[in-house]
Amino acid sequence: MLDIQFIQAVGDGHVFFIPQCDSTQQEIQRFIAAGAMGLVAGGKPIALYTHFQHQGVGQRGSDWNSQRGMNALFTVAFPLDPKKEFDFVAVNKALSASVALAVGKLVGEKVDIKWPNDLLYRDVKLGGMLMETTQIGPKKYLLLGLGVNVNQTEFPQAVSATSLVQIASADLAQHFNIESVVISNLLALLDAWNRTSFYATQYDDLLYKRNETTVFLDVKTGVSFSAMLKEVNHLGQVCLELANGERVVYHHGQVRMNYVNTSRN
């Protein structure tokens, strides 16, 4: 906890840094429980980023491995107002869309969202998000963990991934500043937090393989099937159209999408 350093205020939020930790998702909860400089008590979002986490977590509990100091690894804690209705699906869509747009701007290329929260560039994994609500003391928070591959150029063979520095055009092909990547994404997330409806409507347009036929795996039966991805509905279910025209819906965890250059994450 003593290693956490205040970096700067960004909009309504505040950015902190810790050189290393188990995971920013866990460390920020401890930081909030210890008071977090009183910021969350005033309803202010805070972000904590690190250069290295030795127990980083991805979707479905998979490990998130990253070379030290090469990527943007951070969690944002949004205090929830008990007096306001909270639509998790709409907020999830809005925050995901804002990140995809912000990361895309950094390299001048479109970044897709692979349902529900992976970031892809031309079929290859660029990053991922993990969102969860939790209670710390008397207050509830939405925690958004984000990992974006920034300057890393070598990845394990089992993982098909890319990074911002690999995507960037020749005139941009230099090492990105990690802190700047964190701050640019935080600004986008804060904007989406305040303009949920605006960003949520952009989610489907950023969906990877939307209106394309692709292969899905039924997790329960282990059977793969082809279907056209149409949208993600207001319940967070992916809506698919089968070859016979039948429409079906699945919650996250019921199906997985197979895609080119698939990875284990």
Protein Blocks (a to p, Z undefined) as FASTA:
>chain_A
ZZpccfbdehjbccdddfbafblklmmmmmmmnoonolmmnopacddddfbdckbccehh
iacdddehkaccddddddddfkbccdfklmmmmmmmmmmmmmmmmnopacddddfkbcce
ehiafbdcddddddehjbccddddddddfkbcbdcfklccddfklmpcfklmccddfklm
mmmmmmmmmmmmmmmmlmmmmmmmmpghihiacddddfknopacddddfbdcfkopacdd
dfkopacdddehjaccddehiafZZ
